[in-house]
Every structure is written in C-alpha cells, then in structure tokens.
Amino acid sequence: MLDSSWSDRLVLGDCLTVLETMPDNSVDLVMTSPPYADSRKSTYGGVHPDQYVAWFLPIAAQLQRVLKPDGTFILNIKEKVVESERHPYVLELILAMRKQGWLWTEEYIWHKRNCTPGKWPNRFRDAWERCLQFNRQKKFKMYQEAVMVPMGDWAKTRLKNLSETDQRRDTSKVGSGFGKKIANWVGRDKAYPTNVLHLATECSNKNHSAAYPIELPTWFIKLFTEENDLVLDPFLGSGTTAAAAKQLGRRYTGIELHPTYYNLAVENVERVTPHQLTLLG
C-alpha cells in the first residue's frame, strides 16, 4: 500500500536515493525520459554511453520494486552517434534489463512530426525516439479503448466493397498466429491505433532543454492507468508527466534532481486543473 504522503507529491533529490524510500508494489505506471547518454552535461552532468547501463540498472531495480506486478514502465530514450556510428547503449540496456527480470513487452515509436530540418555528412536528422515498454509479468493492466482513433479515409473504400478475404479471418502469411477480418470493422467509427505515435516536438514548455510534449505521457497514462492510479516520473524535469497525470485525474509522484527545474515543475503542476488541459509555461 502506498503511504498517502507519496500521493500527488514532487520531491527534490536524486531519484535512486528517493526511490529507495518508496514502498514496494505501489506504482501503477512509470513514465519517464532520463538524460540520454552524454546529453545535458551542463544540467545533469552527463553519462558516457559506455557507462550508461551500469548507471541505470540500479535505478531500474528500484523501479521494478516499486511498480505493481500488473503495472507498466515506459522508458523514452534514444541512441546517439559516437565516432560516426550508432552507439548500442540502448540495446545493451534492454538486454541487461531483461536479465534483471523485466519483460520487454513492446516498443512504441514517437514520430516527431515537425522535426527541425538538418543535415550531416553521413546521415539525416533523427525524426523519432523510442518509448520502450517493460513489465514485471505477462498480464498487465491495459485500457486499449481509451486511445482508439477515428477509422480514417481507408474505411470509406475498404469497407464499401468487401472482398472474399475481407469477409473471413485472413491468417498472417508470416506464421505469427495473428489474423484479421476486415468485415469486423463495418459500422464502426473508431479503430485501435498502431505503435507509432505521430506527435509534434514543440510544446509550450520552453524552459527545459529536453521537455517532451504533454500529449506523449497523456497517451500512455490513458492506455495503462485508470483514475486515481499512481503515475511516477523519477526524472521529472519541468513536470510534464505529473501535469498530464493530474489533468487526467490520476495521482502522481515526481522526482527531480535540479532545483531550478524542480521549482518549475511545482509551478507547472500547480497550474493544472484535473480534467482541464493546462499548457505548461
């Protein structure tokens, strides 16, 4: 059970130290974006890609302890280029967390719709980031209907004249065991989304160097929690995750190391009214 003192609380401090004081099995969703390897050196000191896994694993162990058995951990992270090639620290972290006992259940891609143009001699500018889903067990809470999307233009033509294949369950040709029956969607106005999230990079929060748009945590909070569930962000930054949780009627706990950003997070979260989206400043 969660001590009420952890509900709707923002904490200034090192996340590993703070997490060690939180009770077991108390969090429904962890949604966070830690400093990427060698990034934000002026703010958070930076962690070299070669040391990133060793740095993050103790934190992951604490998150595994505080997360409920049917809870979910979403990790927003991205590789970096070192000496003209992608460093594998994210892949190494995934494998290390699996050895730690985590299930790497799914991977969502955040497509940055309005990514700033750029050019490098041997590659193009990144327009996406990973949102890795980890779980403690195979059965976890998931509310897929909460993130359904409009059917789209394809329904106007595909569902108008159904072929023989569309009217029966068409088994996957790659032997995955999955299948589809297009006829099931006749008369429906919404469908389940894909695992690619098309969201803008820009947000109203200009006071943090690595803020993600509030739509990103909002989507995952809707998918994996119900009202009054507890959402934890151990790398809170300017408070976007906590603000999204509060806006959706969830409880929240946030941990932030940097005093300036902690104070900003407090201001941002205080401005949010439950069930009324408030833009961050």
LUMTI-622778 format. One line per field, with one value per residue (C-alpha): residue number from 1; x, y negated, z. Coordinates in pm, whole numbers, m for minus. Example, Ala and Ser with C-alpha at 12.3 -4.5 7.8 and 13.67 -1.06 7.14 Angstrom:
! residues 2
num = c(1, 2);
X = c(1230, 1367);
Y = c(450, 106);
Z = c(780, 714);
//
This chain:
! residues 281
num = c(1, 2, 3, 4, 5, 6, 7, 8, 9, 10, 11, 12, 13, 14, 15, 16, 17, 18, 19, 20, 21, 22, 23, 24, 25, 26, 27, 28, 29, 30, 31, 32, 33, 34, 35, 36, 37, 38, 39, 40, 41, 42, 43, 44, 45, 46, 47, 48, 49, 50, 51, 52, 53, 54, 55, 56, 57, 58, 59, 60, 61, 62, 63, 64, 65, 66, 67, 68, 69, 70, 71, 72, 73, 74, 75, 76, 77, 78, 79, 80, 81, 82, 83, 84, 85, 86, 87, 88, 89, 90, 91, 92, 93, 94, 95, 96, 97, 98, 99, 100, 101, 102, 103, 104, 105, 106, 107, 108, 109, 110, 111, 112, 113, 114, 115, 116, 117, 118, 119, 120, 121, 122, 123, 124, 125, 126, 127, 128, 129, 130, 131, 132, 133, 134, 135, 136, 137, 138, 139, 140, 141, 142, 143, 144, 145, 146, 147, 148, 149, 150, 151, 152, 153, 154, 155, 156, 157, 158, 159, 160, 161, 162, 163, 164, 165, 166, 167, 168, 169, 170, 171, 172, 173, 174, 175, 176, 177, 178, 179, 180, 181, 182, 183, 184, 185, 186, 187, 188, 189, 190, 191, 192, 193, 194, 195, 196, 197, 198, 199, 200, 201, 202, 203, 204, 205, 206, 207, 208, 209, 210, 211, 212, 213, 214, 215, 216, 217, 218, 219, 220, 221, 222, 223, 224, 225, 226, 227, 228, 229, 230, 231, 232, 233, 234, 235, 236, 237, 238, 239, 240, 241, 242, 243, 244, 245, 246, 247, 248, 249, 250, 251, 252, 253, 254, 255, 256, 257, 258, 259, 260, 261, 262, 263, 264, 265, 266, 267, 268, 269, 270, 271, 272, 273, 274, 275, 276, 277, 278, 279, 280, 281);
X = c(0, 115, 166, m61, 243, 361, 39, 46, 399, 704, 1043, 1372, 1659, 1849, 1599, 1790, 1807, 1440, 1318, 1480, 1238, 923, 711, 703, 430, 288, 308, 74, 277, 632, 662, 996, 1269, 1608, 1903, 2031, 2394, 2635, 2339, 2251, 2604, 2560, 2245, 2279, 2648, 2610, 2667, 2903, 2739, 2986, 2877, 2506, 2385, 2578, 2439, 2076, 2043, 2028, 1752, 1570, 1590, 1420, 1153, 1091, 1043, 801, 598, 291, 301, 41, 194, 393, 721, 755, 1111, 1158, 1516, 1728, 2064, 2339, 2611, 2967, 3255, 3022, 2822, 2525, 2628, 2442, 2384, 2004, 2014, 2258, 2026, 1729, 1925, 2055, 1706, 1577, 1845, 1728, 1384, 1197, 983, 1047, 683, 659, 832, 648, 795, 741, 748, 832, 606, 765, 1127, 1365, 1548, 1914, 2193, 2507, 2774, 2677, 2316, 1993, 1832, 1651, 1274, 1182, 1255, 1191, 930, 1017, 756, 871, 656, 709, 471, 292, m51, m74, m337, m409, m710, m689, m1032, m905, m671, m882, m864, m1105, m1128, m983, m1038, m943, m1273, m1473, m1332, m1207, m1533, m1759, m1691, m1559, m1363, m1387, m1068, m1207, m1513, m1319, m1032, m718, m434, m97, 127, 439, 325, 282, m56, m231, m504, m750, m1110, m1183, m1560, m1542, m1495, m1810, m2021, m1751, m1619, m1303, m1012, m716, m400, m64, 251, 375, 274, 274, 326, 484, 813, 721, 535, 452, 718, 1029, 1207, 1354, 1610, 1456, 1084, 855, 502, 232, 48, 315, 266, m107, m136, 45, m137, m469, m352, m213, m399, m741, m846, m674, m392, m41, 197, 567, 829, 1174, 1329, 1058, 1225, 974, 682, 514, 431, 292, 89, m60, m142, m313, m507, m638, m742, m452, m226, 138, 484, 775, 1145, 1381, 1749, 1792, 1648, 1560, 1362, 1206, 1071, 947, 775, 599, 470, 359, 174, 4, m141, m314, m677, m794, m983, m881, m566, m334, m35, 300, 498);
Y = c(0, m350, m591, m889, m1115, m986, m1074, m1398, m1475, m1624, m1554, m1737, m1491, m1208, m957, m647, m775, m879, m559, m354, m514, m436, m131, 189, 251, m100, m248, m175, m340, m467, m714, m887, m1017, m1010, m1211, m1034, m926, m1221, m1461, m1761, m1774, m2130, m2034, m1672, m1600, m1356, m980, m831, m569, m304, m358, m415, m61, m37, m377, m297, 64, m23, m272, m9, 233, m19, m90, 282, 299, 5, 96, 308, 658, 555, 210, 81, m105, m331, m447, m726, m703, m743, m622, m865, m873, m818, m839, m818, m514, m448, m352, m38, m152, m142, 214, 312, 161, 359, 685, 601, 516, 848, 1023, 815, 972, 721, 828, 613, 623, 367, 78, m237, m488, m858, m1015, m1384, m1536, m1880, m1783, m2072, m2031, m1932, m1758, m1563, m1428, m1063, m1062, m1261, m1420, m1192, m1224, m958, m829, m502, m454, m113, 79, 302, 513, 738, 1003, 1106, 998, 625, 352, 204, m2, 3, m155, m473, m552, m450, m674, m765, m496, m718, m755, m394, m278, m467, m250, 69, 135, 33, 335, 623, 894, 1261, 1227, 925, 1126, 1408, 1425, 1390, 1564, 1393, 1512, 1488, 1756, 1526, 1675, 1341, 1274, 1009, 992, 656, 717, 682, 305, 240, m23, m126, m482, m412, m171, m74, m278, m150, m155, m468, m793, m1094, m1390, m1729, m1800, m2154, m2224, m2535, m2446, m2633, m2644, m2293, m2172, m1826, m1859, m1624, m1731, m1670, m1458, m1187, m1099, m1166, m887, m631, m734, m677, m342, m193, m354, m437, m736, m753, m522, m643, m764, m801, m1001, m964, m1214, m1475, m1769, m2052, m1836, m1730, m1374, m1485, m1759, m1509, m1269, m1540, m1660, m1305, m1254, m1027, m1059, m1141, m1130, m1310, m1323, m1590, m1645, m2000, m2270, m2511, m2250, m2121, m2466, m2497, m2159, m2265, m2579, m2387, m2115, m2364, m2539, m2222, m2161, m1797, m1721, m2054, m2060, m2342, m2432, m2442, m2764);
Z = c(0, m77, 209, 140, 170, m170, m347, m552, m439, m607, m450, m494, m488, m653, m788, m672, m315, m315, m478, m203, 45, m156, m63, m268, m526, m502, m855, m1147, m1424, m1453, m1741, m1775, m2002, m1829, m1959, m2269, m2282, m2287, m2301, m2079, m1935, m1814, m1627, m1514, m1561, m1849, m1851, m2109, m2333, m2215, m1853, m1915, m1846, m1519, m1417, m1499, m1376, m1001, m1083, m1290, m997, m768, m1031, m1057, m680, m650, m960, m903, m1057, m1316, m1377, m1673, m1721, m2028, m2098, m2353, m2476, m2790, m2919, m3003, m3265, m3140, m3388, m3689, m3576, m3355, m3003, m2888, m2528, m2564, m2699, m2426, m2167, m2299, m2276, m1928, m1802, m1935, m1731, m1436, m1469, m1682, m1976, m2284, m2388, m2665, m2836, m2938, m3178, m3118, m3464, m3434, m3696, m3706, m3657, m3730, m4063, m4054, m4241, m4152, m4389, m4336, m4216, m4184, m3882, m3639, m3655, m3398, m3048, m2871, m2599, m2459, m2263, m1978, m1745, m1446, m1574, m1892, m1768, m1702, m1698, m2039, m2150, m2529, m2582, m2413, m2704, m3003, m3308, m3592, m3858, m4128, m4500, m4576, m4426, m4690, m4968, m4798, m4612, m4901, m5123, m4916, m5094, m5003, m4800, m4615, m4507, m4340, m4095, m4301, m4118, m4119, m4401, m4184, m3941, m3644, m3550, m3587, m3837, m3947, m4060, m4221, m4204, m3825, m3870, m4072, m3894, m3651, m3630, m3431, m3455, m3240, m3306, m3421, m3212, m3394, m3224, m3455, m3221, m3262, m3087, m2998, m2679, m2481, m2224, m2342, m2007, m2006, m2259, m2307, m2248, m2439, m2542, m2283, m2541, m2507, m2136, m2174, m2432, m2215, m1898, m2073, m2206, m1886, m1594, m1454, m1247, m907, m1019, m933, m1205, m1123, m1312, m1148, m1395, m1373, m1548, m1574, m1462, m1786, m1675, m1339, m1508, m1752, m1469, m1265, m1567, m1621, m1260, m1166, m864, m928, m777, m940, m856, m992, m917, m1045, m810, m1093, m1282, m961, m884, m1242, m1214, m895, m1068, m1377, m1187, m956, m1263, m1383, m1302, m1317, m1642, m1791, m2003, m1898, m2114, m1940, m1907);
//
